[in-house]
Amino acid sequence: MLAIMIMTGVVGINSISLLQKEKAYAARERELLQQISVEEARTKELEEFATYTKTKKYAEEVAKDKLGLVYENEIIFQEVD
């Protein structure tokens, strides 16, 4: 009889431990799913930017901003300090 009571106690303690682990794993799963969602959004932004960098508009912006190039008949206004 004593052996059965001890085994019941051990099983009860182990089940409590397993429930705590289950809660920890569920919390970790939610955290990982949130990270996946964030990374998927970031991936989408990067794909859109990659597509944008292949457009003529992007090339024109880079030429103007970084290289200072303008169209032949374009008028440039500069700020006076």
NUDOVO-874489 format. One record per atom (N, C-alpha, C): residue number from 1; residue in one letter; atom name; x, y, z. Coordinates in nm, 2 decimals. Layout:
<atoms>
<atom kolse="NUM" rodo="A" marti="CA" u="X" v="Y" w="Z"/>
...
</atoms>
This chain:
<atoms>
<atom kolse="1" rodo="M" marti="N" u="0.08" v="-0.12" w="0.00"/>
<atom kolse="1" rodo="M" marti="CA" u="0.00" v="0.00" w="0.00"/>
<atom kolse="1" rodo="M" marti="C" u="0.09" v="0.13" w="0.00"/>
<atom kolse="2" rodo="L" marti="N" u="0.19" v="0.12" w="0.08"/>
<atom kolse="2" rodo="L" marti="CA" u="0.28" v="0.24" w="0.09"/>
<atom kolse="2" rodo="L" marti="C" u="0.35" v="0.26" w="-0.05"/>
<atom kolse="3" rodo="A" marti="N" u="0.38" v="0.16" w="-0.12"/>
<atom kolse="3" rodo="A" marti="CA" u="0.45" v="0.17" w="-0.25"/>
<atom kolse="3" rodo="A" marti="C" u="0.35" v="0.24" w="-0.35"/>
<atom kolse="4" rodo="I" marti="N" u="0.23" v="0.21" w="-0.34"/>
<atom kolse="4" rodo="I" marti="CA" u="0.13" v="0.27" w="-0.43"/>
<atom kolse="4" rodo="I" marti="C" u="0.11" v="0.42" w="-0.40"/>
<atom kolse="5" rodo="M" marti="N" u="0.11" v="0.45" w="-0.27"/>
<atom kolse="5" rodo="M" marti="CA" u="0.10" v="0.59" w="-0.23"/>
<atom kolse="5" rodo="M" marti="C" u="0.22" v="0.67" w="-0.28"/>
<atom kolse="6" rodo="I" marti="N" u="0.34" v="0.61" w="-0.26"/>
<atom kolse="6" rodo="I" marti="CA" u="0.47" v="0.68" w="-0.30"/>
<atom kolse="6" rodo="I" marti="C" u="0.46" v="0.70" w="-0.46"/>
<atom kolse="7" rodo="M" marti="N" u="0.42" v="0.60" w="-0.53"/>
<atom kolse="7" rodo="M" marti="CA" u="0.42" v="0.61" w="-0.67"/>
<atom kolse="7" rodo="M" marti="C" u="0.32" v="0.72" w="-0.72"/>
<atom kolse="8" rodo="T" marti="N" u="0.20" v="0.72" w="-0.65"/>
<atom kolse="8" rodo="T" marti="CA" u="0.10" v="0.82" w="-0.68"/>
<atom kolse="8" rodo="T" marti="C" u="0.16" v="0.96" w="-0.65"/>
<atom kolse="9" rodo="G" marti="N" u="0.23" v="0.98" w="-0.55"/>
<atom kolse="9" rodo="G" marti="CA" u="0.29" v="1.11" w="-0.52"/>
<atom kolse="9" rodo="G" marti="C" u="0.40" v="1.15" w="-0.62"/>
<atom kolse="10" rodo="V" marti="N" u="0.48" v="1.05" w="-0.66"/>
<atom kolse="10" rodo="V" marti="CA" u="0.58" v="1.08" w="-0.76"/>
<atom kolse="10" rodo="V" marti="C" u="0.51" v="1.12" w="-0.90"/>
<atom kolse="11" rodo="V" marti="N" u="0.41" v="1.04" w="-0.93"/>
<atom kolse="11" rodo="V" marti="CA" u="0.34" v="1.07" w="-1.06"/>
<atom kolse="11" rodo="V" marti="C" u="0.27" v="1.21" w="-1.05"/>
<atom kolse="12" rodo="G" marti="N" u="0.22" v="1.24" w="-0.94"/>
<atom kolse="12" rodo="G" marti="CA" u="0.16" v="1.38" w="-0.92"/>
<atom kolse="12" rodo="G" marti="C" u="0.26" v="1.49" w="-0.93"/>
<atom kolse="13" rodo="I" marti="N" u="0.37" v="1.47" w="-0.87"/>
<atom kolse="13" rodo="I" marti="CA" u="0.48" v="1.57" w="-0.88"/>
<atom kolse="13" rodo="I" marti="C" u="0.53" v="1.59" w="-1.02"/>
<atom kolse="14" rodo="N" marti="N" u="0.55" v="1.47" w="-1.09"/>
<atom kolse="14" rodo="N" marti="CA" u="0.59" v="1.48" w="-1.23"/>
<atom kolse="14" rodo="N" marti="C" u="0.49" v="1.55" w="-1.32"/>
<atom kolse="15" rodo="S" marti="N" u="0.36" v="1.52" w="-1.29"/>
<atom kolse="15" rodo="S" marti="CA" u="0.26" v="1.58" w="-1.37"/>
<atom kolse="15" rodo="S" marti="C" u="0.26" v="1.74" w="-1.36"/>
<atom kolse="16" rodo="I" marti="N" u="0.28" v="1.78" w="-1.23"/>
<atom kolse="16" rodo="I" marti="CA" u="0.29" v="1.93" w="-1.21"/>
<atom kolse="16" rodo="I" marti="C" u="0.41" v="1.99" w="-1.28"/>
<atom kolse="17" rodo="S" marti="N" u="0.52" v="1.91" w="-1.28"/>
<atom kolse="17" rodo="S" marti="CA" u="0.64" v="1.96" w="-1.35"/>
<atom kolse="17" rodo="S" marti="C" u="0.62" v="1.97" w="-1.50"/>
<atom kolse="18" rodo="L" marti="N" u="0.55" v="1.87" w="-1.55"/>
<atom kolse="18" rodo="L" marti="CA" u="0.52" v="1.86" w="-1.70"/>
<atom kolse="18" rodo="L" marti="C" u="0.42" v="1.98" w="-1.73"/>
<atom kolse="19" rodo="L" marti="N" u="0.33" v="2.01" w="-1.65"/>
<atom kolse="19" rodo="L" marti="CA" u="0.24" v="2.12" w="-1.68"/>
<atom kolse="19" rodo="L" marti="C" u="0.31" v="2.25" w="-1.68"/>
<atom kolse="20" rodo="Q" marti="N" u="0.41" v="2.27" w="-1.59"/>
<atom kolse="20" rodo="Q" marti="CA" u="0.49" v="2.39" w="-1.60"/>
<atom kolse="20" rodo="Q" marti="C" u="0.57" v="2.40" w="-1.72"/>
<atom kolse="21" rodo="K" marti="N" u="0.63" v="2.29" w="-1.76"/>
<atom kolse="21" rodo="K" marti="CA" u="0.71" v="2.29" w="-1.89"/>
<atom kolse="21" rodo="K" marti="C" u="0.62" v="2.32" w="-2.01"/>
<atom kolse="22" rodo="E" marti="N" u="0.50" v="2.26" w="-2.00"/>
<atom kolse="22" rodo="E" marti="CA" u="0.40" v="2.29" w="-2.11"/>
<atom kolse="22" rodo="E" marti="C" u="0.37" v="2.44" w="-2.13"/>
<atom kolse="23" rodo="K" marti="N" u="0.35" v="2.50" w="-2.01"/>
<atom kolse="23" rodo="K" marti="CA" u="0.32" v="2.65" w="-2.01"/>
<atom kolse="23" rodo="K" marti="C" u="0.44" v="2.72" w="-2.07"/>
<atom kolse="24" rodo="A" marti="N" u="0.56" v="2.68" w="-2.03"/>
<atom kolse="24" rodo="A" marti="CA" u="0.68" v="2.75" w="-2.07"/>
<atom kolse="24" rodo="A" marti="C" u="0.70" v="2.73" w="-2.22"/>
<atom kolse="25" rodo="Y" marti="N" u="0.68" v="2.61" w="-2.27"/>
<atom kolse="25" rodo="Y" marti="CA" u="0.69" v="2.58" w="-2.42"/>
<atom kolse="25" rodo="Y" marti="C" u="0.58" v="2.66" w="-2.49"/>
<atom kolse="26" rodo="A" marti="N" u="0.46" v="2.67" w="-2.44"/>
<atom kolse="26" rodo="A" marti="CA" u="0.36" v="2.75" w="-2.51"/>
<atom kolse="26" rodo="A" marti="C" u="0.39" v="2.90" w="-2.52"/>
<atom kolse="27" rodo="A" marti="N" u="0.45" v="2.95" w="-2.41"/>
<atom kolse="27" rodo="A" marti="CA" u="0.49" v="3.09" w="-2.41"/>
<atom kolse="27" rodo="A" marti="C" u="0.61" v="3.11" w="-2.52"/>
<atom kolse="28" rodo="R" marti="N" u="0.70" v="3.02" w="-2.52"/>
<atom kolse="28" rodo="R" marti="CA" u="0.81" v="3.03" w="-2.62"/>
<atom kolse="28" rodo="R" marti="C" u="0.76" v="3.01" w="-2.76"/>
<atom kolse="29" rodo="E" marti="N" u="0.66" v="2.93" w="-2.78"/>
<atom kolse="29" rodo="E" marti="CA" u="0.60" v="2.91" w="-2.91"/>
<atom kolse="29" rodo="E" marti="C" u="0.53" v="3.05" w="-2.96"/>
<atom kolse="30" rodo="R" marti="N" u="0.46" v="3.11" w="-2.87"/>
<atom kolse="30" rodo="R" marti="CA" u="0.40" v="3.24" w="-2.90"/>
<atom kolse="30" rodo="R" marti="C" u="0.50" v="3.34" w="-2.94"/>
<atom kolse="31" rodo="E" marti="N" u="0.61" v="3.34" w="-2.86"/>
<atom kolse="31" rodo="E" marti="CA" u="0.72" v="3.44" w="-2.89"/>
<atom kolse="31" rodo="E" marti="C" u="0.78" v="3.41" w="-3.03"/>
<atom kolse="32" rodo="L" marti="N" u="0.80" v="3.29" w="-3.06"/>
<atom kolse="32" rodo="L" marti="CA" u="0.86" v="3.25" w="-3.19"/>
<atom kolse="32" rodo="L" marti="C" u="0.77" v="3.28" w="-3.30"/>
<atom kolse="33" rodo="L" marti="N" u="0.64" v="3.26" w="-3.28"/>
<atom kolse="33" rodo="L" marti="CA" u="0.54" v="3.29" w="-3.39"/>
<atom kolse="33" rodo="L" marti="C" u="0.54" v="3.44" w="-3.41"/>
<atom kolse="34" rodo="Q" marti="N" u="0.55" v="3.52" w="-3.31"/>
<atom kolse="34" rodo="Q" marti="CA" u="0.56" v="3.67" w="-3.32"/>
<atom kolse="34" rodo="Q" marti="C" u="0.68" v="3.71" w="-3.40"/>
<atom kolse="35" rodo="Q" marti="N" u="0.80" v="3.65" w="-3.37"/>
<atom kolse="35" rodo="Q" marti="CA" u="0.92" v="3.68" w="-3.44"/>
<atom kolse="35" rodo="Q" marti="C" u="0.91" v="3.64" w="-3.58"/>
<atom kolse="36" rodo="I" marti="N" u="0.84" v="3.53" w="-3.61"/>
<atom kolse="36" rodo="I" marti="CA" u="0.82" v="3.49" w="-3.75"/>
<atom kolse="36" rodo="I" marti="C" u="0.74" v="3.59" w="-3.82"/>
<atom kolse="37" rodo="S" marti="N" u="0.64" v="3.64" w="-3.76"/>
<atom kolse="37" rodo="S" marti="CA" u="0.55" v="3.74" w="-3.82"/>
<atom kolse="37" rodo="S" marti="C" u="0.63" v="3.87" w="-3.85"/>
<atom kolse="38" rodo="V" marti="N" u="0.71" v="3.91" w="-3.76"/>
<atom kolse="38" rodo="V" marti="CA" u="0.79" v="4.03" w="-3.78"/>
<atom kolse="38" rodo="V" marti="C" u="0.89" v="4.01" w="-3.89"/>
<atom kolse="39" rodo="E" marti="N" u="0.96" v="3.89" w="-3.90"/>
<atom kolse="39" rodo="E" marti="CA" u="1.05" v="3.87" w="-4.00"/>
<atom kolse="39" rodo="E" marti="C" u="0.99" v="3.85" w="-4.14"/>
<atom kolse="40" rodo="E" marti="N" u="0.86" v="3.80" w="-4.14"/>
<atom kolse="40" rodo="E" marti="CA" u="0.79" v="3.79" w="-4.27"/>
<atom kolse="40" rodo="E" marti="C" u="0.76" v="3.93" w="-4.32"/>
<atom kolse="41" rodo="A" marti="N" u="0.72" v="4.02" w="-4.23"/>
<atom kolse="41" rodo="A" marti="CA" u="0.69" v="4.16" w="-4.27"/>
<atom kolse="41" rodo="A" marti="C" u="0.82" v="4.22" w="-4.33"/>
<atom kolse="42" rodo="R" marti="N" u="0.93" v="4.20" w="-4.26"/>
<atom kolse="42" rodo="R" marti="CA" u="1.06" v="4.26" w="-4.30"/>
<atom kolse="42" rodo="R" marti="C" u="1.10" v="4.20" w="-4.43"/>
<atom kolse="43" rodo="T" marti="N" u="1.08" v="4.07" w="-4.46"/>
<atom kolse="43" rodo="T" marti="CA" u="1.11" v="4.01" w="-4.58"/>
<atom kolse="43" rodo="T" marti="C" u="1.03" v="4.07" w="-4.70"/>
<atom kolse="44" rodo="K" marti="N" u="0.90" v="4.10" w="-4.67"/>
<atom kolse="44" rodo="K" marti="CA" u="0.82" v="4.16" w="-4.77"/>
<atom kolse="44" rodo="K" marti="C" u="0.87" v="4.30" w="-4.80"/>
<atom kolse="45" rodo="E" marti="N" u="0.91" v="4.38" w="-4.70"/>
<atom kolse="45" rodo="E" marti="CA" u="0.96" v="4.51" w="-4.72"/>
<atom kolse="45" rodo="E" marti="C" u="1.09" v="4.51" w="-4.81"/>
<atom kolse="46" rodo="L" marti="N" u="1.17" v="4.41" w="-4.78"/>
<atom kolse="46" rodo="L" marti="CA" u="1.30" v="4.40" w="-4.85"/>
<atom kolse="46" rodo="L" marti="C" u="1.27" v="4.36" w="-5.00"/>
<atom kolse="47" rodo="E" marti="N" u="1.17" v="4.27" w="-5.02"/>
<atom kolse="47" rodo="E" marti="CA" u="1.14" v="4.23" w="-5.16"/>
<atom kolse="47" rodo="E" marti="C" u="1.08" v="4.35" w="-5.23"/>
<atom kolse="48" rodo="E" marti="N" u="1.00" v="4.43" w="-5.17"/>
<atom kolse="48" rodo="E" marti="CA" u="0.94" v="4.55" w="-5.23"/>
<atom kolse="48" rodo="E" marti="C" u="1.06" v="4.65" w="-5.27"/>
<atom kolse="49" rodo="F" marti="N" u="1.15" v="4.66" w="-5.17"/>
<atom kolse="49" rodo="F" marti="CA" u="1.26" v="4.75" w="-5.20"/>
<atom kolse="49" rodo="F" marti="C" u="1.35" v="4.70" w="-5.32"/>
<atom kolse="50" rodo="A" marti="N" u="1.37" v="4.57" w="-5.32"/>
<atom kolse="50" rodo="A" marti="CA" u="1.45" v="4.51" w="-5.43"/>
<atom kolse="50" rodo="A" marti="C" u="1.38" v="4.54" w="-5.56"/>
<atom kolse="51" rodo="T" marti="N" u="1.25" v="4.52" w="-5.56"/>
<atom kolse="51" rodo="T" marti="CA" u="1.18" v="4.55" w="-5.69"/>
<atom kolse="51" rodo="T" marti="C" u="1.19" v="4.70" w="-5.72"/>
<atom kolse="52" rodo="Y" marti="N" u="1.17" v="4.79" w="-5.62"/>
<atom kolse="52" rodo="Y" marti="CA" u="1.18" v="4.93" w="-5.65"/>
<atom kolse="52" rodo="Y" marti="C" u="1.32" v="4.97" w="-5.70"/>
<atom kolse="53" rodo="T" marti="N" u="1.43" v="4.91" w="-5.65"/>
<atom kolse="53" rodo="T" marti="CA" u="1.56" v="4.94" w="-5.70"/>
<atom kolse="53" rodo="T" marti="C" u="1.58" v="4.91" w="-5.84"/>
<atom kolse="54" rodo="K" marti="N" u="1.50" v="4.83" w="-5.90"/>
<atom kolse="54" rodo="K" marti="CA" u="1.51" v="4.80" w="-6.04"/>
<atom kolse="54" rodo="K" marti="C" u="1.43" v="4.89" w="-6.13"/>
<atom kolse="55" rodo="T" marti="N" u="1.37" v="4.99" w="-6.08"/>
<atom kolse="55" rodo="T" marti="CA" u="1.29" v="5.08" w="-6.16"/>
<atom kolse="55" rodo="T" marti="C" u="1.37" v="5.20" w="-6.20"/>
<atom kolse="56" rodo="K" marti="N" u="1.32" v="5.27" w="-6.31"/>
<atom kolse="56" rodo="K" marti="CA" u="1.38" v="5.39" w="-6.36"/>
<atom kolse="56" rodo="K" marti="C" u="1.37" v="5.50" w="-6.26"/>
<atom kolse="57" rodo="K" marti="N" u="1.27" v="5.51" w="-6.18"/>
<atom kolse="57" rodo="K" marti="CA" u="1.25" v="5.62" w="-6.09"/>
<atom kolse="57" rodo="K" marti="C" u="1.36" v="5.61" w="-5.98"/>
<atom kolse="58" rodo="Y" marti="N" u="1.39" v="5.49" w="-5.94"/>
<atom kolse="58" rodo="Y" marti="CA" u="1.50" v="5.47" w="-5.84"/>
<atom kolse="58" rodo="Y" marti="C" u="1.63" v="5.52" w="-5.90"/>
<atom kolse="59" rodo="A" marti="N" u="1.66" v="5.48" w="-6.02"/>
<atom kolse="59" rodo="A" marti="CA" u="1.79" v="5.51" w="-6.08"/>
<atom kolse="59" rodo="A" marti="C" u="1.80" v="5.66" w="-6.10"/>
<atom kolse="60" rodo="E" marti="N" u="1.69" v="5.73" w="-6.13"/>
<atom kolse="60" rodo="E" marti="CA" u="1.69" v="5.88" w="-6.14"/>
<atom kolse="60" rodo="E" marti="C" u="1.71" v="5.94" w="-6.00"/>
<atom kolse="61" rodo="E" marti="N" u="1.65" v="5.89" w="-5.90"/>
<atom kolse="61" rodo="E" marti="CA" u="1.67" v="5.94" w="-5.77"/>
<atom kolse="61" rodo="E" marti="C" u="1.82" v="5.93" w="-5.72"/>
<atom kolse="62" rodo="V" marti="N" u="1.88" v="5.82" w="-5.75"/>
<atom kolse="62" rodo="V" marti="CA" u="2.02" v="5.80" w="-5.71"/>
<atom kolse="62" rodo="V" marti="C" u="2.11" v="5.89" w="-5.79"/>
<atom kolse="63" rodo="A" marti="N" u="2.08" v="5.90" w="-5.92"/>
<atom kolse="63" rodo="A" marti="CA" u="2.16" v="5.99" w="-6.01"/>
<atom kolse="63" rodo="A" marti="C" u="2.15" v="6.13" w="-5.96"/>
<atom kolse="64" rodo="K" marti="N" u="2.03" v="6.18" w="-5.92"/>
<atom kolse="64" rodo="K" marti="CA" u="2.02" v="6.32" w="-5.87"/>
<atom kolse="64" rodo="K" marti="C" u="2.08" v="6.33" w="-5.73"/>
<atom kolse="65" rodo="D" marti="N" u="2.05" v="6.25" w="-5.64"/>
<atom kolse="65" rodo="D" marti="CA" u="2.09" v="6.26" w="-5.50"/>
<atom kolse="65" rodo="D" marti="C" u="2.24" v="6.24" w="-5.48"/>
<atom kolse="66" rodo="K" marti="N" u="2.29" v="6.13" w="-5.53"/>
<atom kolse="66" rodo="K" marti="CA" u="2.42" v="6.09" w="-5.51"/>
<atom kolse="66" rodo="K" marti="C" u="2.52" v="6.15" w="-5.61"/>
<atom kolse="67" rodo="L" marti="N" u="2.48" v="6.16" w="-5.73"/>
<atom kolse="67" rodo="L" marti="CA" u="2.58" v="6.20" w="-5.84"/>
<atom kolse="67" rodo="L" marti="C" u="2.55" v="6.34" w="-5.88"/>
<atom kolse="68" rodo="G" marti="N" u="2.44" v="6.40" w="-5.84"/>
<atom kolse="68" rodo="G" marti="CA" u="2.41" v="6.54" w="-5.88"/>
<atom kolse="68" rodo="G" marti="C" u="2.38" v="6.56" w="-6.03"/>
<atom kolse="69" rodo="L" marti="N" u="2.34" v="6.45" w="-6.09"/>
<atom kolse="69" rodo="L" marti="CA" u="2.30" v="6.46" w="-6.23"/>
<atom kolse="69" rodo="L" marti="C" u="2.16" v="6.52" w="-6.25"/>
<atom kolse="70" rodo="V" marti="N" u="2.13" v="6.59" w="-6.36"/>
<atom kolse="70" rodo="V" marti="CA" u="2.00" v="6.64" w="-6.39"/>
<atom kolse="70" rodo="V" marti="C" u="1.97" v="6.62" w="-6.54"/>
<atom kolse="71" rodo="Y" marti="N" u="1.85" v="6.64" w="-6.57"/>
<atom kolse="71" rodo="Y" marti="CA" u="1.81" v="6.63" w="-6.71"/>
<atom kolse="71" rodo="Y" marti="C" u="1.86" v="6.76" w="-6.78"/>
<atom kolse="72" rodo="E" marti="N" u="1.87" v="6.75" w="-6.91"/>
<atom kolse="72" rodo="E" marti="CA" u="1.93" v="6.86" w="-6.99"/>
<atom kolse="72" rodo="E" marti="C" u="1.85" v="6.99" w="-6.98"/>
<atom kolse="73" rodo="N" marti="N" u="1.72" v="6.99" w="-6.98"/>
<atom kolse="73" rodo="N" marti="CA" u="1.64" v="7.11" w="-6.97"/>
<atom kolse="73" rodo="N" marti="C" u="1.59" v="7.13" w="-6.83"/>
<atom kolse="74" rodo="E" marti="N" u="1.64" v="7.07" w="-6.73"/>
<atom kolse="74" rodo="E" marti="CA" u="1.59" v="7.08" w="-6.60"/>
<atom kolse="74" rodo="E" marti="C" u="1.65" v="7.21" w="-6.53"/>
<atom kolse="75" rodo="I" marti="N" u="1.57" v="7.28" w="-6.46"/>
<atom kolse="75" rodo="I" marti="CA" u="1.62" v="7.40" w="-6.39"/>
<atom kolse="75" rodo="I" marti="C" u="1.64" v="7.36" w="-6.24"/>
<atom kolse="76" rodo="I" marti="N" u="1.76" v="7.40" w="-6.19"/>
<atom kolse="76" rodo="I" marti="CA" u="1.79" v="7.37" w="-6.05"/>
<atom kolse="76" rodo="I" marti="C" u="1.79" v="7.50" w="-5.97"/>
<atom kolse="77" rodo="F" marti="N" u="1.72" v="7.49" w="-5.86"/>
<atom kolse="77" rodo="F" marti="CA" u="1.72" v="7.61" w="-5.76"/>
<atom kolse="77" rodo="F" marti="C" u="1.80" v="7.57" w="-5.64"/>
<atom kolse="78" rodo="Q" marti="N" u="1.89" v="7.66" w="-5.61"/>
<atom kolse="78" rodo="Q" marti="CA" u="1.97" v="7.64" w="-5.49"/>
<atom kolse="78" rodo="Q" marti="C" u="1.94" v="7.73" w="-5.38"/>
<atom kolse="79" rodo="E" marti="N" u="1.95" v="7.69" w="-5.26"/>
<atom kolse="79" rodo="E" marti="CA" u="1.92" v="7.77" w="-5.14"/>
<atom kolse="79" rodo="E" marti="C" u="2.04" v="7.87" w="-5.12"/>
<atom kolse="80" rodo="V" marti="N" u="2.00" v="7.99" w="-5.09"/>
<atom kolse="80" rodo="V" marti="CA" u="2.10" v="8.09" w="-5.06"/>
<atom kolse="80" rodo="V" marti="C" u="2.12" v="8.10" w="-4.91"/>
<atom kolse="81" rodo="D" marti="N" u="2.24" v="8.08" w="-4.86"/>
<atom kolse="81" rodo="D" marti="CA" u="2.26" v="8.09" w="-4.71"/>
<atom kolse="81" rodo="D" marti="C" u="2.27" v="8.23" w="-4.67"/>
</atoms>
